[in-house]
Amino acid sequence: MRIKPGEEDYVFLNRRGAHLTRTMILIMIKRQAVEAGITKTISPHTLRHSFATALLEGGADLIAIQAMMGHEDIATTEIYTHIDTSSLREEITKHHPRNKKEAEKR
């Protein structure tokens, strides 16, 4: 494949040697979703949100996620990553000092 002049700095190129556009990436994601049998609406934003949520649920630091997502304000990251309340309750139950003391008594 020949890289078109002016396209040398792009990581992802199409078969004609030009960079992938936002529209083309959206089309590719939607096509792959259909092939995978995903019926839910999916977009690059969906993947971005899933990435951030998986990092958070895996224990990644919120500041690190903020940096990876490119958010200026931590509040944006907090809202964007949407923490499941059931997992929050589980974490509180598991790690809160009073619960730990109760567990030690048993």
Residue frames relative to the residue before (quaternion, step in Angstrom):
aa qw qx qy qz dx dy dz
M 1.0000 0.0000 0.0000 0.0000 0.00 0.00 0.00
R 0.2999 -0.7339 0.5848 0.1716 3.54 -0.99 0.87
I 0.3365 -0.7194 0.5730 0.2020 3.55 -0.92 0.94
K 0.4358 -0.7042 0.4980 0.2572 3.56 -0.80 1.04
P 0.5861 -0.5693 0.4338 0.3797 3.59 -1.10 0.61
G 0.7824 0.2931 -0.2465 0.4910 3.56 -0.94 0.96
E 0.6674 0.4933 -0.2891 0.4771 3.60 1.28 -0.17
E 0.3907 0.7793 -0.4311 0.2328 3.60 1.30 0.01
D 0.7029 0.4866 -0.2754 0.4397 3.61 1.06 -0.63
Y 0.5749 0.5921 -0.3818 0.4162 3.61 1.25 -0.10
V 0.4395 -0.6994 0.5056 0.2491 3.56 -1.05 0.80
F 0.7919 0.2529 -0.1168 0.5433 3.57 0.88 -0.96
L 0.0391 -0.8062 0.5889 -0.0420 3.53 -0.68 1.20
N 0.4494 -0.6518 0.5287 0.3060 3.55 -1.21 0.50
R 0.7193 -0.4585 0.2968 0.4293 3.59 -1.25 0.07
R 0.6557 0.4956 -0.3159 0.4739 3.59 1.25 -0.24
G 0.5765 -0.6265 0.3586 0.3829 3.58 1.32 0.06
A 0.5793 0.5493 -0.3882 0.4605 3.60 1.25 0.28
H 0.5986 -0.5813 0.4012 0.3779 3.59 -1.15 0.50
L 0.5336 -0.6115 0.4793 0.3340 3.53 -1.23 0.55
T 0.3363 -0.7361 0.5531 0.1980 3.56 -0.95 0.87
R 0.6796 -0.4595 0.3696 0.4364 3.57 -1.29 0.24
T 0.6601 0.5233 -0.3018 0.4465 3.55 0.94 -0.93
M 0.6652 0.5013 -0.3102 0.4582 3.58 0.92 -0.86
I 0.6342 0.5164 -0.3312 0.4706 3.60 0.99 -0.75
L 0.6334 0.5240 -0.3239 0.4683 3.59 0.99 -0.82
I 0.6500 0.5126 -0.3067 0.4698 3.59 0.94 -0.90
M 0.6599 0.5123 -0.3080 0.4552 3.58 0.92 -0.89
I 0.6579 0.5026 -0.3094 0.4678 3.60 0.94 -0.88
K 0.6634 0.4999 -0.3075 0.4642 3.59 0.89 -0.91
R 0.6393 0.5251 -0.3228 0.4598 3.60 0.97 -0.82
Q 0.6732 0.4889 -0.2929 0.4712 3.58 0.92 -0.90
A 0.6165 0.5432 -0.3411 0.4565 3.59 1.06 -0.72
V 0.6444 0.5099 -0.3125 0.4767 3.58 0.96 -0.87
E 0.6692 0.5036 -0.2947 0.4601 3.59 0.90 -0.94
A 0.6883 0.4625 -0.2696 0.4895 3.60 1.11 -0.67
G 0.5124 -0.6686 0.4056 0.3548 3.57 1.27 -0.09
I 0.4152 0.6925 -0.4790 0.3445 3.57 1.22 0.40
T 0.2037 -0.8096 0.5426 0.0930 3.57 -0.63 1.12
K 0.5505 0.6076 -0.3855 0.4233 3.57 1.25 -0.35
T 0.5415 -0.5955 0.4745 0.3564 3.60 -1.13 0.62
I 0.0199 -0.8049 0.5917 -0.0407 3.56 -0.79 1.05
S 0.0123 -0.7939 0.6062 -0.0471 3.55 -1.09 0.80
P 0.6826 -0.4306 0.3466 0.4780 3.61 -1.19 0.01
H 0.6157 0.5443 -0.3463 0.4525 3.59 1.06 -0.70
T 0.6087 0.5483 -0.3474 0.4563 3.60 1.04 -0.74
L 0.6668 0.4928 -0.2967 0.4739 3.57 0.94 -0.88
R 0.6315 0.5371 -0.3167 0.4608 3.57 1.02 -0.83
H 0.6636 0.4997 -0.2865 0.4773 3.55 0.95 -0.95
S 0.6571 0.5130 -0.3042 0.4610 3.58 0.93 -0.89
F 0.6183 0.5498 -0.3253 0.4578 3.57 1.05 -0.83
A 0.6946 0.4720 -0.2731 0.4692 3.57 0.80 -1.03
T 0.6585 0.5087 -0.3091 0.4604 3.59 0.94 -0.86
A 0.6516 0.5113 -0.3173 0.4618 3.61 0.94 -0.85
L 0.6327 0.5200 -0.3307 0.4689 3.59 1.01 -0.77
L 0.6686 0.5031 -0.2964 0.4605 3.55 0.89 -0.95
E 0.6829 0.4772 -0.2835 0.4749 3.58 0.88 -0.93
G 0.6644 0.4960 -0.2948 0.4751 3.58 1.17 -0.53
G 0.6233 -0.5867 0.3189 0.4069 3.56 1.30 0.06
A 0.3865 0.7244 -0.4926 0.2885 3.61 1.20 0.20
D 0.5475 -0.6192 0.4684 0.3120 3.52 -1.16 0.70
L 0.5371 -0.6545 0.4318 0.3111 3.58 -0.92 0.93
I 0.6208 0.5373 -0.3386 0.4596 3.60 1.08 -0.70
A 0.6392 0.5114 -0.3228 0.4751 3.59 1.02 -0.77
I 0.6425 0.5072 -0.3193 0.4774 3.59 0.98 -0.84
Q 0.6115 0.5499 -0.3439 0.4533 3.58 1.00 -0.83
A 0.6723 0.4957 -0.2984 0.4618 3.58 0.89 -0.92
M 0.6714 0.5022 -0.3011 0.4543 3.60 0.92 -0.90
M 0.7027 0.4575 -0.2615 0.4781 3.57 1.04 -0.79
G 0.4208 -0.7324 0.4453 0.2970 3.58 1.24 -0.33
H 0.3872 0.7215 -0.4859 0.3055 3.58 1.15 0.57
E 0.4137 -0.6997 0.5250 0.2524 3.56 -0.96 0.85
D 0.7791 0.2881 -0.1246 0.5427 3.57 0.97 -0.93
I 0.4871 -0.6773 0.4721 0.2847 3.59 -0.84 0.98
A 0.5727 0.5961 -0.3795 0.4156 3.60 1.12 -0.57
T 0.6090 0.5446 -0.3466 0.4608 3.58 1.08 -0.68
T 0.6608 0.5016 -0.3018 0.4697 3.56 0.95 -0.87
E 0.6421 0.5329 -0.3260 0.4444 3.59 0.93 -0.85
I 0.6807 0.4686 -0.2830 0.4867 3.58 0.92 -0.89
Y 0.6816 0.5399 -0.2762 0.4095 3.54 0.89 -1.03
T 0.7250 0.4491 -0.2557 0.4553 3.59 0.94 -0.80
H 0.1824 -0.8457 0.4931 0.0916 3.63 1.22 -0.12
I 0.0967 -0.8138 0.5728 0.0158 3.55 -0.21 1.29
D 0.4573 -0.6779 0.5140 0.2592 3.55 -0.91 1.00
T 0.4553 -0.7190 0.4526 0.2661 3.62 -0.71 1.06
S 0.6115 0.5458 -0.3702 0.4371 3.62 1.04 -0.57
S 0.6628 0.4762 -0.3205 0.4808 3.60 0.98 -0.71
L 0.5926 0.5497 -0.3670 0.4604 3.60 1.13 -0.55
R 0.6498 0.5147 -0.3158 0.4617 3.57 0.92 -0.91
E 0.6415 0.5289 -0.3122 0.4595 3.56 0.97 -0.88
E 0.6612 0.5047 -0.3014 0.4661 3.59 0.95 -0.87
I 0.6390 0.5119 -0.3255 0.4730 3.57 0.98 -0.82
T 0.6584 0.5099 -0.3060 0.4613 3.57 0.89 -0.94
K 0.6987 0.4895 -0.2680 0.4477 3.57 0.94 -0.90
H 0.8352 0.2904 -0.0929 0.4576 3.59 0.87 -0.95
H 0.5128 0.6436 -0.4419 0.3571 3.61 1.15 -0.23
P 0.5748 -0.6387 0.3854 0.3363 3.62 -0.87 0.94
R 0.6600 0.5055 -0.3322 0.4456 3.63 0.88 -0.76
N 0.6503 0.4985 -0.3211 0.4749 3.59 1.02 -0.72
K 0.6202 0.5384 -0.3461 0.4535 3.58 1.04 -0.71
K 0.6506 0.5140 -0.3128 0.4634 3.59 0.99 -0.86
E 0.6403 0.5162 -0.3230 0.4682 3.58 1.01 -0.82
A 0.6579 0.5120 -0.3091 0.4577 3.57 0.96 -0.85
E 0.6416 0.5238 -0.3198 0.4601 3.61 1.06 -0.75
K 0.6214 0.5500 -0.3385 0.4435 3.62 1.08 -0.70
R 0.6630 0.5280 -0.3087 0.4318 3.58 1.03 -0.77
